[in-house]
Amino acid sequence: MGRRCHAATAVAVLGLILATPIASQAQALTPAQLEAQAAYDRSLSDFKSILAERRRQIETKQPLPNLPGQALYLARVAMISAYKDLTDAMPSRIGKPNKFGIPPAYFDAAIEPLVDEYADIFEIMEAPPASAQNSPTPFKDVVDLGTAIARAKGLSDADANAAGLISLGLFYAETNGKQNVRNARSNTYMGSFQTGPSEDRNGQHKWEAIKGTIAAADPALIAHDDREEARSRGTDRRFNHWTNVRDGLMNAHAELFAEIPAIVKTLPDPIEQMKLFELIQIIPTPTRAALRSGDLLNYRVSSPTIMKHLRNNSIFAFGKADRARSSASFREILAAMWLFKRKFDKAMVKYAEIKPR
């Protein structure tokens, strides 16, 4: 009898010991930690809700609102931001790596399927119009155009090849390598390189100025160009893959191809080179100023407008600490472009298929 009582007491004590860490952990959370947990739970619920709403609208063929991707995008930003705030408050919540290459402090790998659904819905909403003029070789087109433009700017073969790779990275950065897409977050920017009408026209004018130089070195490419010009006549040329890539490169990037030799010395990693040229899309004036400064990586931007543009493009966009930044060096900006890395990795793989060594 005494032994049974002793055993029962031991079991009770063991149960108390096992239960205590869980109970004490819950009790030990500070008000700030509890608030961060609640904020993340709300943001995750909101993200799931807008995902379900868009999926339902698509499947029942209901009219989508204007800019149907904006609310979805903002919900994703809010969710990642809330998770970063949670892991800042509770570092123990940082989990395992995820397939998107997002730093684990910003993203819970358990919700990967939700982001897959997010990407699938965007692909549906941004599908090309029926009149889009696709290319059977969209990736090669981008590389050929970037390389030819760089050669016309006087670059060596090695640096012209770097320009071709950078151009392919830009294609992935803008559309994840999908040609002639629309834009679920903008009524202005469209096509493989996501240009507005004025940018497309500006790029076309610049192309006409360099076309003769390219023709002398690569008549086959110019013959291809003439065919696409004829095919796109009378249409929105942004939905012809060739002309939109060509004009997008000429509008924003071609004039800086001449800087590639110096850029490669400062940034020998091709991924970093792609990031820099993507910044020409996002914050063109400061990026050009940084290149002219002679100290690219330490050049600092502090304009509230520039910081807003960076945040609108998923750089310093997630969590209170990142969003509180009032300035950043280009070294810090490049490091914060982790959402682009997966896209640029894809570009590297595709380039190796197109241009085997």
N, C-alpha and C positions, 0 to 999 in steps of 0.2 A: 504493500500500500504506500509506504514511504517512498519507495523507488518510483512508483507511478506518479506520485505528486511531484517528485523532483524532476522527472522527465517532462511532465506537462509544463512545469515552470520554465525549464530550459527551452522548450519549443516556443513558449510565449515570448521569452526574452530574445530568442533568435529572430522571431518574426518582427519584434520591435526594432532590432538592429537592422534588419533588411529593409524595413519600411522607412526608417529614419532618414537616410540620404535623400530619398525622393521628396519626402515631406519638407525636410529642412531646405532642400534646394529651392522648392517653390516659395517657402517662406522667406528665403534669403534674397529673392529678387528685389531690387530697389524700385522705387516708383518710376524712375527713368527707364529701367529695363522692361518693366511691365507695360509702360506706354509704348516703347519701341516694338514690343511683341504685338500689342494690339494694333498698332499702325500697320505693321507688315501683314497681319491677318486681314485687315480691311482692304489693303491695296491688292492683295492676292485675290480676295473675293471679287473686287471690282474688275480686275483683269479677266477673271473667269467669266464674269457676267457679260462684259462687252464682247469677248470671244464668242460666247454662246449666242448673243444677239446678232452679230454679223453672220455667223454660220446659219442661223435660222432665216435671216433675210435672204441670204444667197440661195439656200435650198428651196425656199418657198417662192423665189423669184419676186420678192418685194423690191420696190425701188430703194436704192441705197441713198443715204443723205449725201449732201455735198461734202467732198473731202472725207470719204468714209474711213480712211485709214488714220485720220488725225487723232480721234478719240482713242483708238486702239493703241496707237504709238504712245500717246501720253500715259495711258494706263500701264503700259509696259515699263516706261521710264519711272513712273511712280512706284511700281512694284520693286524694281531693281534698287531704286533709291531707298525705299523703306527697308529692304533687306540689308543694305550697306549700313544704314543707321542701326539696325538690330545687331549686326556683327561688331560694329564699333562699340555698342553698349555691352555686348556679350560675346567676346571673342571665341568662346567655346562653341558658338553656333556655326563657325566656319567649317564647312564640310569638305567633301571630296571634290576633285576636279570634275569638270563637265565637258561634254563633247563640243561645246561652242567656243571653248578657249576663254571664257569669261573668268576673271579672277574669282576664286571661290568665296572671297569676302563679299562679293557683289551678287552672288547667284547660288541658289539652292539647287543642286543637281537633281533633286527629286521632282522638280517641275519641268524638266526637259520636254516632256510631251506637250505641255502647254505652249512652249515656244515653237515647237514643230507645227502646231496648229496655227499659231500666229503667222508663221511664214507661209503656210499653205493658203490661208485666207488672203494674205497680201498678193500672192501669186494670182489668185482668181480675180481680185479687184483690179489688178494692174495689167491684166492680159492685153496684148496688142489689139488695136482695132482690126476689123476685117480687111481694111484696105492696106494694112502694113505690108511693106515690101521687104521680106526677109532675105537673108543671104544664106546659101548652103554652107558657107565657110566663115561664120561670124568672127571667130577668134583669130583666124589667119588674117582676115581683113584688117583687124585692129593692129596686129603686129606689123603687117606690111605697110600700112599708112604711117604709123609712128616711126618706123625705120626709115621710110622714104623721105619723110619730112625732115628728120634729123640729118640725113645725108645731104639734103638740099641746103641745110643750115651750115654745112661744112664739117660735120662731125666725122671722126674716124669710124671704121666698121665696128669696133668694139663699143664705142660710145653710142653709135646708132642702134646697135643691138640692145643696149641698155634702155634707149628710148622706146624701142618696141616692147620690151618687157614692162616698162613703166606704163605705157599706154594700155596694155592688157590689164594691168592692175587697176587702172582707173575705170575700165569697163566693169570689172568685178565690184569695185567700190560703189559705183553709181547704180548698178542694176543686178549685181550678183551674177553677171555674165549672161543676162537674158536680153535678147535684142528687141528693139521696137516697143518697149513697155510703156504703159501710161504711168501716172503717178497718183496714188490714192491719197497723197497728202498735199498736192499742189495742182492747180489748174494751169500753171505756167510751164513747168519743166517736164519735158516729155522725151521719149526716144532712148536709144541705146546709151547716149551720153548725157541724157537729162538736161537738155538745153531749152532756154526760152526762145521765142521767135527772134528777138533782136540779137541774141548771141549766135543763133544759127546764121542769120544774115551777115553778121560781122565775120564769122568764120569763113563763109563762102567768099566774101570779098578778099580776105587774106589768102585764101587758096588760089584764087585767080592770079594773084601777084606772084606766087611761087610755082605755079603749075608748069610754066615753061622750063624752069630749071630741073624739075623732076622729070619732065618728058625727055629731056636730053639724056638722062641717066637710066630711066626706067620706062621705056615706051609701052611696055605691056601693062604696067600699072595705070598709065594714063588712058590706055584703051579701055581698061576696066572702068575707070572713072567716067569716061564719055558714055559708056553704056548705062551706068547708073544715073548719070545726069539726065539722059533721055527718058529713062524709065520713071524718074521722080517728077518730071515736068508736070505742072498742073496739080500737084498734090502737096500735102504738108510734108516737106522734105525731111522733117525730123523722124518720120516713120519709114524712111528708107535707111536701112542700117548703115550702108556705106557712107552716104552723104552726111548723116548725123554724126557718125564717128569722126569723119574727116573735118567737118566744120566745128565740132566740139573741140578737137585737138587744136585746130588753127586758132580758134577764138581765145582759148585760155592758156594753152600750154606750149605751143610751138616756139614762141619767142624765148622761152626759158630753156629750150633744149640745148641752146648754146652753152648753158651753165652746167650741163651734165658732167663734163670732166672735173670741174671743181667740186660739184656735189658728191660725186663718187669718192673723191679723196676724203671728204668730211664724213660721208655716210657710206661706208663700203658695203653695208648690208642692203641688198635690193629691196627688202621689205621697208626699210627706213626711207629709201629713195621714193618708193611708191607713196608712203605716208606724206612726204613733203609735197609731192605733186598733187595729192588729194587736197592738201591745204591751199593750193592755188585755187581750187574750186570753192573752198569754204571761206577763207580769209585772204583773198588775193593781194591786197595792198600791203598788209604787214608781212606776208611771206616774201614778197619781192624786196621789201625793205630789209628784212633779215638777211636775205641773200647778198644784198649790196653792202651790208654792214661789215663784212669781213669776219664776223664772229657769230655765225648762224645759230649755233646751239645755245649760246648765252643771251641772244637777243630776246628782250622781254616785251610782252604786250600787256597793257593795263587799261585799255579803253573798255568801258562797260559794254559798248556795242559789240566790240570784237569778242569779248568773253561770252556775250549772249549768243553770237553766231556759233562759237565753239560748242556751247551747251546744246544748241538746237541741232547739232550734228553729233550728239552722243559723246562729246569730249568734256570732261568735268561736269557731267550732267547728273551724276548719281550719288545721292547722299548729301547730308547737310554740310559735311566738311568740304567735299569737292565743290559744291555749289557756292560756298562762301568765299571761294578764291576770288581775289580782285585783280590778280595778275598771274602771269606764267611765262617762263622762258620756253623757247622752242624745244629745248631738251625735255622739259616737263610735258609739253604738248604732245610731242611724239610718243613719249612713254604712256600717255593717257589714251592713245588711239588704239586700245586693245580690242575694241569691237571690230576694227578693220582687219586685224591680223589674219583671221580665218579666211577672209575673202582674198587677201593677198597671197596666202599660202596656196589657195586654189589656182590663182593666176600663175604662180611659179610652176605648179604641176602641169598646167595646160601649156605653158610656154615650152616646157621640156618636150612635150609631145609634138609641138609644131616645129620647133627648132632643135632637133636632137644634136648633141655635140658630136 
